Amino acid sequence: MRIDRVKLIAEMAQQDITSIRLAEMAGVSRVTVSAVRCGKACAPVTARKIAAALGVPVDSIIKKEVNHA
């Protein structure tokens, strides 16, 4: 699962939350938050933890996959 890095960074900026603080709030490592911010995939449970820490629905920060059919 990929979190939309632009949405994540915007939400963090809006709430004035650093990567370190988000990691603490979400119960994940700072390295994990950094990786997600850089566009790396994460486990669904990690996405849920990050969304919960931000107080937003997980659907609002995940990257929507585009199907080219």
PQR file with spaces between the fields and no chain letter, atoms N, CA, C, O and H, PARSE charges and radii, in Angstrom:
ATOM       1  N    MET     1       0.857   -1.161    0.000 -0.4000 1.5000
ATOM       2  CA   MET     1       0.000    0.000    0.000 -0.0000 2.0000
ATOM       3  C    MET     1       0.907    1.230    0.000  0.5500 1.7000
ATOM       4  O    MET     1       1.929    1.264    0.686 -0.5500 1.4000
ATOM       5  N    ARG     2       0.523    2.220   -0.768 -0.4000 1.5000
ATOM       6  CA   ARG     2       1.313    3.455   -0.808 -0.0000 2.0000
ATOM       7  C    ARG     2       0.485    4.619   -0.277  0.5500 1.7000
ATOM       8  O    ARG     2      -0.685    4.794   -0.618 -0.5500 1.4000
ATOM       9  H    ARG     2      -0.307    2.192   -1.326  0.4000 1.0000
ATOM      10  N    ILE     3       1.130    5.394    0.558 -0.4000 1.5000
ATOM      11  CA   ILE     3       0.522    6.628    1.038 -0.0000 2.0000
ATOM      12  C    ILE     3       0.917    7.717    0.057  0.5500 1.7000
ATOM      13  O    ILE     3       2.065    7.773   -0.383 -0.5500 1.4000
ATOM      14  H    ILE     3       2.080    5.253    0.835  0.4000 1.0000
ATOM      15  N    ASP     4      -0.017    8.574   -0.284 -0.4000 1.5000
ATOM      16  CA   ASP     4       0.265    9.685   -1.191 -0.0000 2.0000
ATOM      17  C    ASP     4       1.169   10.667   -0.451  0.5500 1.7000
ATOM      18  O    ASP     4       0.738   11.330    0.492 -0.5500 1.4000
ATOM      19  H    ASP     4      -0.950    8.529    0.073  0.4000 1.0000
ATOM      20  N    ARG     5       2.410   10.754   -0.881 -0.4000 1.5000
ATOM      21  CA   ARG     5       3.391   11.571   -0.159 -0.0000 2.0000
ATOM      22  C    ARG     5       3.006   13.041   -0.107  0.5500 1.7000
ATOM      23  O    ARG     5       3.274   13.710    0.891 -0.5500 1.4000
ATOM      24  H    ARG     5       2.760   10.216   -1.648  0.4000 1.0000
ATOM      25  N    VAL     6       2.387   13.557   -1.156 -0.4000 1.5000
ATOM      26  CA   VAL     6       1.982   14.965   -1.166 -0.0000 2.0000
ATOM      27  C    VAL     6       0.895   15.214   -0.118  0.5500 1.7000
ATOM      28  O    VAL     6       0.948   16.194    0.624 -0.5500 1.4000
ATOM      29  H    VAL     6       2.169   13.014   -1.967  0.4000 1.0000
ATOM      30  N    LYS     7      -0.089   14.312   -0.069 -0.4000 1.5000
ATOM      31  CA   LYS     7      -1.155   14.446    0.920 -0.0000 2.0000
ATOM      32  C    LYS     7      -0.612   14.314    2.340  0.5500 1.7000
ATOM      33  O    LYS     7      -1.018   15.051    3.238 -0.5500 1.4000
ATOM      34  H    LYS     7      -0.131   13.516   -0.672  0.4000 1.0000
ATOM      35  N    LEU     8       0.312   13.370    2.536 -0.4000 1.5000
ATOM      36  CA   LEU     8       0.895   13.163    3.856 -0.0000 2.0000
ATOM      37  C    LEU     8       1.671   14.401    4.300  0.5500 1.7000
ATOM      38  O    LEU     8       1.478   14.900    5.408 -0.5500 1.4000
ATOM      39  H    LEU     8       0.642   12.771    1.806  0.4000 1.0000
ATOM      40  N    ILE     9       2.542   14.887    3.433 -0.4000 1.5000
ATOM      41  CA   ILE     9       3.356   16.053    3.777 -0.0000 2.0000
ATOM      42  C    ILE     9       2.473   17.264    4.033  0.5500 1.7000
ATOM      43  O    ILE     9       2.734   18.035    4.956 -0.5500 1.4000
ATOM      44  H    ILE     9       2.699   14.481    2.533  0.4000 1.0000
ATOM      45  N    ALA    10       1.425   17.444    3.223 -0.4000 1.5000
ATOM      46  CA   ALA    10       0.504   18.573    3.416 -0.0000 2.0000
ATOM      47  C    ALA    10      -0.214   18.466    4.761  0.5500 1.7000
ATOM      48  O    ALA    10      -0.349   19.461    5.473 -0.5500 1.4000
ATOM      49  H    ALA    10       1.212   16.818    2.473  0.4000 1.0000
ATOM      50  N    GLU    11      -0.670   17.275    5.107 -0.4000 1.5000
ATOM      51  CA   GLU    11      -1.379   17.075    6.376 -0.0000 2.0000
ATOM      52  C    GLU    11      -0.437   17.309    7.550  0.5500 1.7000
ATOM      53  O    GLU    11      -0.826   17.915    8.548 -0.5500 1.4000
ATOM      54  H    GLU    11      -0.560   16.467    4.529  0.4000 1.0000
ATOM      55  N    MET    12       0.793   16.833    7.437 -0.4000 1.5000
ATOM      56  CA   MET    12       1.775   17.052    8.493 -0.0000 2.0000
ATOM      57  C    MET    12       2.068   18.545    8.662  0.5500 1.7000
ATOM      58  O    MET    12       2.170   19.037    9.786 -0.5500 1.4000
ATOM      59  H    MET    12       1.108   16.340    6.626  0.4000 1.0000
ATOM      60  N    ALA    13       2.199   19.250    7.562 -0.4000 1.5000
ATOM      61  CA   ALA    13       2.469   20.687    7.614 -0.0000 2.0000
ATOM      62  C    ALA    13       1.287   21.442    8.228  0.5500 1.7000
ATOM      63  O    ALA    13       1.466   22.339    9.052 -0.5500 1.4000
ATOM      64  H    ALA    13       2.116   18.850    6.649  0.4000 1.0000
ATOM      65  N    GLN    14       0.083   21.063    7.812 -0.4000 1.5000
ATOM      66  CA   GLN    14      -1.123   21.721    8.316 -0.0000 2.0000
ATOM      67  C    GLN    14      -1.222   21.561    9.833  0.5500 1.7000
ATOM      68  O    GLN    14      -1.624   22.486   10.540 -0.5500 1.4000
ATOM      69  H    GLN    14      -0.063   20.335    7.142  0.4000 1.0000
ATOM      70  N    GLN    15      -0.850   20.372   10.325 -0.4000 1.5000
ATOM      71  CA   GLN    15      -0.933   20.107   11.761 -0.0000 2.0000
ATOM      72  C    GLN    15       0.370   20.439   12.499  0.5500 1.7000
ATOM      73  O    GLN    15       0.463   20.267   13.714 -0.5500 1.4000
ATOM      74  H    GLN    15      -0.524   19.621    9.751  0.4000 1.0000
ATOM      75  N    ASP    16       1.373   20.915   11.754 -0.4000 1.5000
ATOM      76  CA   ASP    16       2.674   21.274   12.321 -0.0000 2.0000
ATOM      77  C    ASP    16       3.280   20.099   13.097  0.5500 1.7000
ATOM      78  O    ASP    16       3.697   20.237   14.247 -0.5500 1.4000
ATOM      79  H    ASP    16       1.297   21.055   10.766  0.4000 1.0000
ATOM      80  N    ILE    17       3.314   18.933   12.427 -0.4000 1.5000
ATOM      81  CA   ILE    17       3.838   17.706   13.024 -0.0000 2.0000
ATOM      82  C    ILE    17       5.110   17.303   12.283  0.5500 1.7000
ATOM      83  O    ILE    17       5.118   17.223   11.055 -0.5500 1.4000
ATOM      84  H    ILE    17       2.976   18.821   11.493  0.4000 1.0000
ATOM      85  N    THR    18       6.169   17.054   13.022 -0.4000 1.5000
ATOM      86  CA   THR    18       7.429   16.599   12.427 -0.0000 2.0000
ATOM      87  C    THR    18       7.370   15.091   12.184  0.5500 1.7000
ATOM      88  O    THR    18       6.492   14.399   12.699 -0.5500 1.4000
ATOM      89  H    THR    18       6.162   17.119   14.020  0.4000 1.0000
ATOM      90  N    SER    19       8.309   14.604   11.402 -0.4000 1.5000
ATOM      91  CA   SER    19       8.402   13.160   11.161 -0.0000 2.0000
ATOM      92  C    SER    19       8.642   12.406   12.465  0.5500 1.7000
ATOM      93  O    SER    19       8.065   11.344   12.697 -0.5500 1.4000
ATOM      94  H    SER    19       9.022   15.167   10.984  0.4000 1.0000
ATOM      95  N    ILE    20       9.496   12.965   13.306 -0.4000 1.5000
ATOM      96  CA   ILE    20       9.798   12.314   14.584 -0.0000 2.0000
ATOM      97  C    ILE    20       8.546   12.235   15.451  0.5500 1.7000
ATOM      98  O    ILE    20       8.257   11.193   16.039 -0.5500 1.4000
ATOM      99  H    ILE    20       9.965   13.828   13.117  0.4000 1.0000
ATOM     100  N    ARG    21       7.810   13.332   15.529 -0.4000 1.5000
ATOM     101  CA   ARG    21       6.593   13.355   16.339 -0.0000 2.0000
ATOM     102  C    ARG    21       5.548   12.402   15.770  0.5500 1.7000
ATOM     103  O    ARG    21       4.892   11.684   16.525 -0.5500 1.4000
ATOM     104  H    ARG    21       8.045   14.178   15.052  0.4000 1.0000
ATOM     105  N    LEU    22       5.386   12.388   14.446 -0.4000 1.5000
ATOM     106  CA   LEU    22       4.423   11.485   13.822 -0.0000 2.0000
ATOM     107  C    LEU    22       4.787   10.034   14.110  0.5500 1.7000
ATOM     108  O    LEU    22       3.913    9.219   14.404 -0.5500 1.4000
ATOM     109  H    LEU    22       5.919   12.971   13.833  0.4000 1.0000
ATOM     110  N    ALA    23       6.064    9.715   14.028 -0.4000 1.5000
ATOM     111  CA   ALA    23       6.516    8.354   14.319 -0.0000 2.0000
ATOM     112  C    ALA    23       6.151    7.971   15.753  0.5500 1.7000
ATOM     113  O    ALA    23       5.663    6.867   15.996 -0.5500 1.4000
ATOM     114  H    ALA    23       6.774   10.378   13.789  0.4000 1.0000
ATOM     115  N    GLU    24       6.385    8.877   16.698 -0.4000 1.5000
ATOM     116  CA   GLU    24       6.039    8.621   18.099 -0.0000 2.0000
ATOM     117  C    GLU    24       4.541    8.410   18.267  0.5500 1.7000
ATOM     118  O    GLU    24       4.110    7.471   18.935 -0.5500 1.4000
ATOM     119  H    GLU    24       6.781    9.773   16.500  0.4000 1.0000
ATOM     120  N    MET    25       3.756    9.284   17.661 -0.4000 1.5000
ATOM     121  CA   MET    25       2.295    9.218   17.781 -0.0000 2.0000
ATOM     122  C    MET    25       1.726    7.955   17.148  0.5500 1.7000
ATOM     123  O    MET    25       0.771    7.369   17.658 -0.5500 1.4000
ATOM     124  H    MET    25       4.106   10.048   17.119  0.4000 1.0000
ATOM     125  N    ALA    26       2.328    7.537   16.018 -0.4000 1.5000
ATOM     126  CA   ALA    26       1.825    6.373   15.283 -0.0000 2.0000
ATOM     127  C    ALA    26       2.388    5.057   15.819  0.5500 1.7000
ATOM     128  O    ALA    26       1.865    3.988   15.503 -0.5500 1.4000
ATOM     129  H    ALA    26       3.104    8.013   15.603  0.4000 1.0000
ATOM     130  N    GLY    27       3.431    5.125   16.612 -0.4000 1.5000
ATOM     131  CA   GLY    27       4.045    3.901   17.116 -0.0000 2.0000
ATOM     132  C    GLY    27       4.839    3.152   16.059  0.5500 1.7000
ATOM     133  O    GLY    27       4.916    1.923   16.066 -0.5500 1.4000
ATOM     134  H    GLY    27       3.856    5.993   16.868  0.4000 1.0000
ATOM     135  N    VAL    28       5.433    3.927   15.145 -0.4000 1.5000
ATOM     136  CA   VAL    28       6.290    3.342   14.114 -0.0000 2.0000
ATOM     137  C    VAL    28       7.641    4.048   14.185  0.5500 1.7000
ATOM     138  O    VAL    28       7.782    5.049   14.888 -0.5500 1.4000
ATOM     139  H    VAL    28       5.371    4.925   15.140  0.4000 1.0000
ATOM     140  N    SER    29       8.620    3.540   13.472 -0.4000 1.5000
ATOM     141  CA   SER    29       9.944    4.151   13.524 -0.0000 2.0000
ATOM     142  C    SER    29       9.995    5.416   12.667  0.5500 1.7000
ATOM     143  O    SER    29       9.191    5.613   11.756 -0.5500 1.4000
ATOM     144  H    SER    29       8.506    2.727   12.901  0.4000 1.0000
ATOM     145  N    ARG    30      10.974    6.264   12.994 -0.4000 1.5000
ATOM     146  CA   ARG    30      11.192    7.469   12.203 -0.0000 2.0000
ATOM     147  C    ARG    30      11.604    7.090   10.786  0.5500 1.7000
ATOM     148  O    ARG    30      11.252    7.774    9.825 -0.5500 1.4000
ATOM     149  H    ARG    30      11.628    6.104   13.733  0.4000 1.0000
ATOM     150  N    VAL    31      12.346    6.003   10.661 -0.4000 1.5000
ATOM     151  CA   VAL    31      12.779    5.515    9.349 -0.0000 2.0000
ATOM     152  C    VAL    31      11.563    5.139    8.499  0.5500 1.7000
ATOM     153  O    VAL    31      11.533    5.408    7.299 -0.5500 1.4000
ATOM     154  H    VAL    31      12.632    5.447   11.441  0.4000 1.0000
ATOM     155  N    THR    32      10.566    4.519    9.125 -0.4000 1.5000
ATOM     156  CA   THR    32       9.338    4.156    8.412 -0.0000 2.0000
ATOM     157  C    THR    32       8.619    5.402    7.910  0.5500 1.7000
ATOM     158  O    THR    32       8.196    5.452    6.755 -0.5500 1.4000
ATOM     159  H    THR    32      10.591    4.301   10.101  0.4000 1.0000
ATOM     160  N    VAL    33       8.477    6.406    8.767 -0.4000 1.5000
ATOM     161  CA   VAL    33       7.814    7.653    8.356 -0.0000 2.0000
ATOM     162  C    VAL    33       8.601    8.300    7.221  0.5500 1.7000
ATOM     163  O    VAL    33       8.010    8.774    6.251 -0.5500 1.4000
ATOM     164  H    VAL    33       8.820    6.366    9.706  0.4000 1.0000
ATOM     165  N    SER    34       9.907    8.322    7.331 -0.4000 1.5000
ATOM     166  CA   SER    34      10.746    8.903    6.289 -0.0000 2.0000
ATOM     167  C    SER    34      10.570    8.162    4.963  0.5500 1.7000
ATOM     168  O    SER    34      10.469    8.790    3.909 -0.5500 1.4000
ATOM     169  H    SER    34      10.387    7.936    8.119  0.4000 1.0000
ATOM     170  N    ALA    35      10.535    6.842    5.013 -0.4000 1.5000
ATOM     171  CA   ALA    35      10.366    6.040    3.803 -0.0000 2.0000
ATOM     172  C    ALA    35       9.020    6.318    3.149  0.5500 1.7000
ATOM     173  O    ALA    35       8.932    6.466    1.930 -0.5500 1.4000
ATOM     174  H    ALA    35      10.618    6.332    5.869  0.4000 1.0000
ATOM     175  N    VAL    36       7.970    6.388    3.965 -0.4000 1.5000
ATOM     176  CA   VAL    36       6.625    6.660    3.436 -0.0000 2.0000
ATOM     177  C    VAL    36       6.573    8.053    2.819  0.5500 1.7000
ATOM     178  O    VAL    36       5.961    8.253    1.770 -0.5500 1.4000
ATOM     179  H    VAL    36       8.041    6.268    4.955  0.4000 1.0000
ATOM     180  N    ARG    37       7.217    9.008    3.475 -0.4000 1.5000
ATOM     181  CA   ARG    37       7.262   10.385    2.940 -0.0000 2.0000
ATOM     182  C    ARG    37       7.984   10.448    1.604  0.5500 1.7000
ATOM     183  O    ARG    37       7.730   11.340    0.796 -0.5500 1.4000
ATOM     184  H    ARG    37       7.714    8.845    4.327  0.4000 1.0000
ATOM     185  N    CYS    38       8.886    9.497    1.374 -0.4000 1.5000
ATOM     186  CA   CYS    38       9.637    9.454    0.108 -0.0000 2.0000
ATOM     187  C    CYS    38       8.938    8.615   -0.965  0.5500 1.7000
ATOM     188  O    CYS    38       9.462    8.446   -2.066 -0.5500 1.4000
ATOM     189  H    CYS    38       9.092    8.772    2.031  0.4000 1.0000
ATOM     190  N    GLY    39       7.755    8.091   -0.638 -0.4000 1.5000
ATOM     191  CA   GLY    39       6.980    7.363   -1.628 -0.0000 2.0000
ATOM     192  C    GLY    39       7.100    5.854   -1.590  0.5500 1.7000
ATOM     193  O    GLY    39       6.576    5.171   -2.470 -0.5500 1.4000
ATOM     194  H    GLY    39       7.329    8.228    0.256  0.4000 1.0000
ATOM     195  N    LYS    40       7.781    5.320   -0.585 -0.4000 1.5000
ATOM     196  CA   LYS    40       7.906    3.862   -0.464 -0.0000 2.0000
ATOM     197  C    LYS    40       6.583    3.255   -0.004  0.5500 1.7000
ATOM     198  O    LYS    40       5.784    3.908    0.668 -0.5500 1.4000
ATOM     199  H    LYS    40       8.207    5.874    0.130  0.4000 1.0000
ATOM     200  N    ALA    41       6.369    2.010   -0.373 -0.4000 1.5000
ATOM     201  CA   ALA    41       5.164    1.286    0.041 -0.0000 2.0000
ATOM     202  C    ALA    41       5.268    0.925    1.521  0.5500 1.7000
ATOM     203  O    ALA    41       6.363    0.823    2.075 -0.5500 1.4000
ATOM     204  H    ALA    41       7.018    1.480   -0.918  0.4000 1.0000
ATOM     205  N    CYS    42       4.124    0.736    2.142 -0.4000 1.5000
ATOM     206  CA   CYS    42       4.104    0.308    3.543 -0.0000 2.0000
ATOM     207  C    CYS    42       2.975   -0.698    3.731  0.5500 1.7000
ATOM     208  O    CYS    42       2.100   -0.843    2.878 -0.5500 1.4000
ATOM     209  H    CYS    42       3.235    0.818    1.693  0.4000 1.0000
ATOM     210  N    ALA    43       3.015   -1.377    4.848 -0.4000 1.5000
ATOM     211  CA   ALA    43       1.964   -2.339    5.177 -0.0000 2.0000
ATOM     212  C    ALA    43       0.669   -1.585    5.492  0.5500 1.7000
ATOM     213  O    ALA    43       0.713   -0.468    6.007 -0.5500 1.4000
ATOM     214  H    ALA    43       3.727   -1.260    5.541  0.4000 1.0000
ATOM     215  N    PRO    44      -0.481   -2.189    5.186 -0.5600 1.5000
ATOM     216  CA   PRO    44      -1.761   -1.536    5.497  0.2800 2.0000
ATOM     217  C    PRO    44      -1.881   -1.139    6.969  0.5500 1.7000
ATOM     218  O    PRO    44      -2.461   -0.100    7.284 -0.5500 1.4000
ATOM     219  N    VAL    45      -1.341   -1.956    7.863 -0.4000 1.5000
ATOM     220  CA   VAL    45      -1.414   -1.621    9.285 -0.0000 2.0000
ATOM     221  C    VAL    45      -0.626   -0.343    9.582  0.5500 1.7000
ATOM     222  O    VAL    45      -1.038    0.455   10.424 -0.5500 1.4000
ATOM     223  H    VAL    45      -0.870   -2.800    7.607  0.4000 1.0000
ATOM     224  N    THR    46       0.486   -0.148    8.907 -0.4000 1.5000
ATOM     225  CA   THR    46       1.284    1.069    9.084 -0.0000 2.0000
ATOM     226  C    THR    46       0.518    2.282    8.573  0.5500 1.7000
ATOM     227  O    THR    46       0.514    3.329    9.220 -0.5500 1.4000
ATOM     228  H    THR    46       0.821   -0.797    8.224  0.4000 1.0000
ATOM     229  N    ALA    47      -0.124    2.152    7.426 -0.4000 1.5000
ATOM     230  CA   ALA    47      -0.922    3.253    6.885 -0.0000 2.0000
ATOM     231  C    ALA    47      -2.038    3.628    7.850  0.5500 1.7000
ATOM     232  O    ALA    47      -2.324    4.809    8.049 -0.5500 1.4000
ATOM     233  H    ALA    47      -0.120    1.302    6.900  0.4000 1.0000
ATOM     234  N    ARG    48      -2.676    2.610    8.455 -0.4000 1.5000
ATOM     235  CA   ARG    48      -3.750    2.880    9.420 -0.0000 2.0000
ATOM     236  C    ARG    48      -3.218    3.591   10.654  0.5500 1.7000
ATOM     237  O    ARG    48      -3.867    4.499   11.174 -0.5500 1.4000
ATOM     238  H    ARG    48      -2.444    1.651    8.293  0.4000 1.0000
ATOM     239  N    LYS    49      -2.047    3.190   11.129 -0.4000 1.5000
ATOM     240  CA   LYS    49      -1.446    3.825   12.308 -0.0000 2.0000
ATOM     241  C    LYS    49      -1.117    5.292   12.031  0.5500 1.7000
ATOM     242  O    LYS    49      -1.367    6.161   12.865 -0.5500 1.4000
ATOM     243  H    LYS    49      -1.520    2.452   10.707  0.4000 1.0000
ATOM     244  N    ILE    50      -0.560    5.552   10.864 -0.4000 1.5000
ATOM     245  CA   ILE    50      -0.202    6.926   10.502 -0.0000 2.0000
ATOM     246  C    ILE    50      -1.455    7.781   10.364  0.5500 1.7000
ATOM     247  O    ILE    50      -1.503    8.905   10.862 -0.5500 1.4000
ATOM     248  H    ILE    50      -0.356    4.846   10.186  0.4000 1.0000
ATOM     249  N    ALA    51      -2.461    7.250    9.692 -0.4000 1.5000
ATOM     250  CA   ALA    51      -3.723    7.989    9.538 -0.0000 2.0000
ATOM     251  C    ALA    51      -4.353    8.274   10.898  0.5500 1.7000
ATOM     252  O    ALA    51      -4.819    9.386   11.149 -0.5500 1.4000
ATOM     253  H    ALA    51      -2.422    6.337    9.287  0.4000 1.0000
ATOM     254  N    ALA    52      -4.367    7.274   11.771 -0.4000 1.5000
ATOM     255  CA   ALA    52      -4.949    7.457   13.102 -0.0000 2.0000
ATOM     256  C    ALA    52      -4.190    8.519   13.885  0.5500 1.7000
ATOM     257  O    ALA    52      -4.797    9.337   14.576 -0.5500 1.4000
ATOM     258  H    ALA    52      -3.989    6.371   11.568  0.4000 1.0000
ATOM     259  N    ALA    53      -2.872    8.511   13.780 -0.4000 1.5000
ATOM     260  CA   ALA    53      -2.055    9.509   14.481 -0.0000 2.0000
ATOM     261  C    ALA    53      -2.360   10.917   13.987  0.5500 1.7000
ATOM     262  O    ALA    53      -2.321   11.878   14.754 -0.5500 1.4000
ATOM     263  H    ALA    53      -2.379    7.846   13.219  0.4000 1.0000
ATOM     264  N    LEU    54      -2.666   11.027   12.688 -0.4000 1.5000
ATOM     265  CA   LEU    54      -3.014   12.327   12.109 -0.0000 2.0000
ATOM     266  C    LEU    54      -4.484   12.685   12.334  0.5500 1.7000
ATOM     267  O    LEU    54      -4.889   13.831   12.140 -0.5500 1.4000
ATOM     268  H    LEU    54      -2.697   10.246   12.064  0.4000 1.0000
ATOM     269  N    GLY    55      -5.272   11.697   12.744 -0.4000 1.5000
ATOM     270  CA   GLY    55      -6.692   11.937   12.958 -0.0000 2.0000
ATOM     271  C    GLY    55      -7.478   12.076   11.668  0.5500 1.7000
ATOM     272  O    GLY    55      -8.470   12.803   11.604 -0.5500 1.4000
ATOM     273  H    GLY    55      -4.943   10.766   12.902  0.4000 1.0000
ATOM     274  N    VAL    56      -7.023   11.367   10.637 -0.4000 1.5000
ATOM     275  CA   VAL    56      -7.705   11.414    9.339 -0.0000 2.0000
ATOM     276  C    VAL    56      -8.044    9.994    8.894  0.5500 1.7000
ATOM     277  O    VAL    56      -7.393    9.042    9.323 -0.5500 1.4000
ATOM     278  H    VAL    56      -6.218   10.777   10.689  0.4000 1.0000
ATOM     279  N    PRO    57      -9.059    9.841    8.035 -0.5600 1.5000
ATOM     280  CA   PRO    57      -9.348    8.501    7.502  0.2800 2.0000
ATOM     281  C    PRO    57      -8.197    8.031    6.607  0.5500 1.7000
ATOM     282  O    PRO    57      -7.605    8.826    5.877 -0.5500 1.4000
ATOM     283  N    VAL    58      -7.892    6.753    6.670 -0.4000 1.5000
ATOM     284  CA   VAL    58      -6.789    6.229    5.877 -0.0000 2.0000
ATOM     285  C    VAL    58      -7.021    6.476    4.384  0.5500 1.7000
ATOM     286  O    VAL    58      -6.065    6.690    3.639 -0.5500 1.4000
ATOM     287  H    VAL    58      -8.373    6.107    7.263  0.4000 1.0000
ATOM     288  N    ASP    59      -8.271    6.449    3.947 -0.4000 1.5000
ATOM     289  CA   ASP    59      -8.578    6.694    2.531 -0.0000 2.0000
ATOM     290  C    ASP    59      -8.160    8.085    2.067  0.5500 1.7000
ATOM     291  O    ASP    59      -7.936    8.307    0.877 -0.5500 1.4000
ATOM     292  H    ASP    59      -9.047    6.275    4.553  0.4000 1.0000
ATOM     293  N    SER    60      -8.057    9.022    3.010 -0.4000 1.5000
ATOM     294  CA   SER    60      -7.710   10.389    2.627 -0.0000 2.0000
ATOM     295  C    SER    60      -6.221   10.574    2.362  0.5500 1.7000
ATOM     296  O    SER    60      -5.814   11.592    1.802 -0.5500 1.4000
ATOM     297  H    SER    60      -8.240    8.843    3.976  0.4000 1.0000
ATOM     298  N    ILE    61      -5.398    9.590    2.761 -0.4000 1.5000
ATOM     299  CA   ILE    61      -3.957    9.745    2.533 -0.0000 2.0000
ATOM     300  C    ILE    61      -3.348    8.668    1.645  0.5500 1.7000
ATOM     301  O    ILE    61      -2.186    8.782    1.253 -0.5500 1.4000
ATOM     302  H    ILE    61      -5.729    8.762    3.215  0.4000 1.0000
ATOM     303  N    ILE    62      -4.120    7.610    1.317 -0.4000 1.5000
ATOM     304  CA   ILE    62      -3.524    6.578    0.467 -0.0000 2.0000
ATOM     305  C    ILE    62      -3.521    7.018   -0.989  0.5500 1.7000
ATOM     306  O    ILE    62      -4.370    7.794   -1.429 -0.5500 1.4000
ATOM     307  H    ILE    62      -5.064    7.518    1.636  0.4000 1.0000
ATOM     308  N    LYS    63      -2.560    6.510   -1.710 -0.4000 1.5000
ATOM     309  CA   LYS    63      -2.424    6.832   -3.130 -0.0000 2.0000
ATOM     310  C    LYS    63      -3.433    6.018   -3.906  0.5500 1.7000
ATOM     311  O    LYS    63      -3.498    4.797   -3.764 -0.5500 1.4000
ATOM     312  H    LYS    63      -1.870    5.880   -1.353  0.4000 1.0000
ATOM     313  N    LYS    64      -4.203    6.676   -4.710 -0.4000 1.5000
ATOM     314  CA   LYS    64      -5.197    6.003   -5.542 -0.0000 2.0000
ATOM     315  C    LYS    64      -4.492    5.438   -6.772  0.5500 1.7000
ATOM     316  O    LYS    64      -3.859    6.170   -7.532 -0.5500 1.4000
ATOM     317  H    LYS    64      -4.150    7.668   -4.826  0.4000 1.0000
ATOM     318  N    GLU    65      -4.611    4.136   -6.951 -0.4000 1.5000
ATOM     319  CA   GLU    65      -3.992    3.489   -8.094 -0.0000 2.0000
ATOM     320  C    GLU    65      -4.844    3.730   -9.337  0.5500 1.7000
ATOM     321  O    GLU    65      -6.072    3.654   -9.294 -0.5500 1.4000
ATOM     322  H    GLU    65      -5.124    3.541   -6.333  0.4000 1.0000
ATOM     323  N    VAL    66      -4.169    4.019  -10.437 -0.4000 1.5000
ATOM     324  CA   VAL    66      -4.851    4.253  -11.709 -0.0000 2.0000
ATOM     325  C    VAL    66      -4.695    3.003  -12.550  0.5500 1.7000
ATOM     326  O    VAL    66      -3.577    2.563  -12.817 -0.5500 1.4000
ATOM     327  H    VAL    66      -3.171    4.080  -10.472  0.4000 1.0000
ATOM     328  N    ASN    67      -5.804    2.435  -12.965 -0.4000 1.5000
ATOM     329  CA   ASN    67      -5.773    1.242  -13.819 -0.0000 2.0000
ATOM     330  C    ASN    67      -5.813    1.667  -15.283  0.5500 1.7000
ATOM     331  O    ASN    67      -6.716    2.392  -15.700 -0.5500 1.4000
ATOM     332  H    ASN    67      -6.712    2.792  -12.748  0.4000 1.0000
ATOM     333  N    HIS    68      -4.858    1.225  -16.039 -0.4000 1.5000
ATOM     334  CA   HIS    68      -4.825    1.506  -17.472 -0.0000 2.0000
ATOM     335  C    HIS    68      -5.295    0.265  -18.210  0.5500 1.7000
ATOM     336  O    HIS    68      -4.502   -0.617  -18.540 -0.5500 1.4000
ATOM     337  H    HIS    68      -4.125    0.636  -15.700  0.4000 1.0000
ATOM     338  N    ALA    69      -6.592    0.210  -18.462 -0.4000 1.5000
ATOM     339  CA   ALA    69      -7.146   -0.971  -19.103 -0.0000 2.0000
ATOM     340  C    ALA    69      -7.502   -0.715  -20.543  0.5500 1.7000
ATOM     341  O    ALA    69      -7.984   -1.616  -21.230 -0.5500 1.4000
ATOM     342  H    ALA    69      -7.236    0.926  -18.193  0.4000 1.0000
